[in-house]
Structure formats: C-alpha cells, structure tokens
Amino acid sequence: MSDEIYYDPYDFAIDQNPYPTWKRMRDEAPLYYNEKYDFYALSRFDDVERASVDWQTYISGKGSVLEMIKNEVEIPQGSVLFEDPPIHDAHRSLMARTFTPRRVLELEPKLREFCARTLDPHVGSGSFDFIADLGADMPMRTIGMLLGIPEDDQEAIRDKIDANMHLADGTMPTDREYGTTRGDDFAHYIEWREKNPSDDIMTKLLNVEFDDGTGTVRKLHRDELLNYVGLIAAAGNETTTRLIGWTGKVLAEHPDQRRELANDFSLIPNAIEELLRFEPPSPVQARYITKDVEHYGRTVEAGNVMLLLTASANRDDRQFGDGDRFDIHRNIGHHLTFGYGLHFCLGAALARLEGRIALEEVLKRWPEWEVDWDNAKQAHTSTVRGWDSLPVFTS
C-alpha cells in the first residue's frame, strides 16, 4: 500500500470517512495537488478562512463545485451561490430582506408542529429513521411553507433536488444540472402567485425592486427568479437534512453526551454548533483562482481551481484542540461550516433553529437510541455529505 496521500472528492471509499486523509493533508501537504482532476486544495483552518474572505482572488463566479468549473458550466442568472459582486451583493440583499431574524424566530411553533406530525406515529414502535421520518421531511415542509409551495407538491420537488445531487459512481460527473431545480419546476407557482399574492418569499421576490449593481433599479427577470427560488429550495432542503442525520449518528456514538442533552436542553444550542463543526453538511467548496497565489513556498497560477476543505479546517488541531474529539461543551468560537466572509450562509439562523428543534423533539420522545447499521445508507454527492437513511432502534 502506497504511503502517498491521495484525496479525491468523488471517491466513495474516501467519502466514507475522509477525516484521516484530511488530517494527513493538514500535517504533510497543506497545499495539496490532485493530478487526476487537476485541482489544488487547502485543508488548514487559517488557510481556508483567509481564502474564503479573499473573494477577488478565489472567485465563485465560475461555480463553487469542482465539476461546474471544470466543465465550464454556464452560470444561470439568479444563482447567488455562484456569483461575485456586484450582482452577488444585489441578489444576496434580497435574501437578507426575506430571511430576517424576526421572520426566522416566528417559525418555531410551526417547526415543532412539523416534527410532531412526522415523529408521533413512531412513538412506541421501537424505531424510526432520522432521515425518512424527520430529516427529509421537516426542512422540506419549512422551506415549502416559506416559498408558498403546496404540501402535495413539496415531496416531488425535494426528491428531484436530492436525485440531481447524487453521484452515479466514484468519478466526476460531466452531464448534469447543477445546484438547483429550474424552469418548469417553479414556473406555475410563480404564475399563480402573480395572481394570488400572499405573505411568502415567492410573493416578496416577485415584487421586490433592487439596484442590480449597474445603477439600474428593477425587479428580478423571470429566469433570475426561477433560479433564485430553485436555489433556495435546494439549499433549504439538503443541508439541514444532512445536519439532522449527523445528529442521530454522532449522538448515538456519544451516549453519555446525549444523556446530558436529554437532561438539560439548555446545552442543545452549543451541541448543535459542535455538530456543525464536527460533521459539516457541506464539507468542500471550490473556487476559481484569478491571479497567481503562493502557499507554502509553491506558486499556484491563475486559472487553476482551489478546493477549500471546510470540514478539514473545522477539525484542525491548530484552531480546535483535539479537533477529532466531539464535545458538546467545547468553546467553539467560530467554525467555517456556513462559510466565511462574502458567502456566509444567509440560511444559517434557520438551519440552527431547525437543528435545535429537531433534536429537542427527538429527545422528548426518545432519550436513547442506537443506529441500525444493517439498514443505514450513506449518500454520496460532490456538494453535501450525509445519509440517505439512518434508521435507529429506540427505547
């Protein structure tokens, strides 16, 4: 067996547990180069944090997923995750207007209702699935409600988003849609909302006027709106689903800490932060390099792709002592799970709220559980990392 470090974001075997590979990269190859797919990678906290802030050198405008950049995918209008200023700032400001802290806090009773609806039928059954019976449902209901999508249609949209993200095999995909559902998926909802306005994000985005960065004040073009709504739907479903799955898996492996949480719900917010640090749902971001940069005595020329290994950075012992140890009492400071700088996730407050409520509602019903490993299935994508199914035995 070769001692040479090899990291490949598409390799299923590595994706099962990439942390030993990332630790070696941090220690032995903090600037890593993959010859097969021609990309560089940064794995230490300080490097990932600095690159995340330097948006003029490490740009998102050619995509934030490796295969998007390599396949030179045309970025659809309104895809704020794949944009740079000034249009990024204009589009981001629209989201900031709709995902206000007040609006997020108002959602708590409804989120608990969603949890109860999906969890209560399993009380007394001896088992439930953290994905099928919670993680794939509650975030879907939440984002569907915010967008104004009828409940009968939410599941089909979620399933299409999920299927689009999965890798067919352990190689780079070359022919797929990227990042959002688009076009006809939302066109008829938008047409309906034009005639039937409501208090939802769809209505707000239809009517909002903004400066698009060129000095022009306008409304969103139809294609922009379709892509914008599609991106919200994708981001709102996938990442929180993965967080809830990791909550079930990690706390099953740390039963003493789980019991502490069951006995004292005030510990849960920090536990959610530690879960986000320990198992980030979105572990890798790609950036296109616009000018030559130097790392560890080596020049990386403009035109190359740099992967920012967020999940590796979050376990860097240089930032977090004993970073591979899960500790709900850890004084975290800040992690990089939601990004840093210009592209910090505007849905972070909502994800934290959903994660906290999901854990509280599970612990109210089942303070003890063990994973049914014979039937658990890990998902494999190039953008998010987590579980397709995570059934547990309860007591």
Helices and strands as residue ranges (DSSP letters): H 12-16, H 19-28, E 31-34, E 39-42, H 45-53, E 58-59, H 66-70, G 80-82, H 87-98, H 101-105, H 108-119, G 120-122, E 127-129, I 131-135, H 138-147, H 151-165, H 184-195, H 201-207, E 210-211, E 217-218, H 222-253, H 255-263, G 265-267, H 268-278, E 285-289, E 293-295, E 298-300, E 305-308, H 310-313, G 341-343, H 348-365, E 369-371, E 377-380, E 385-389, E 391-394
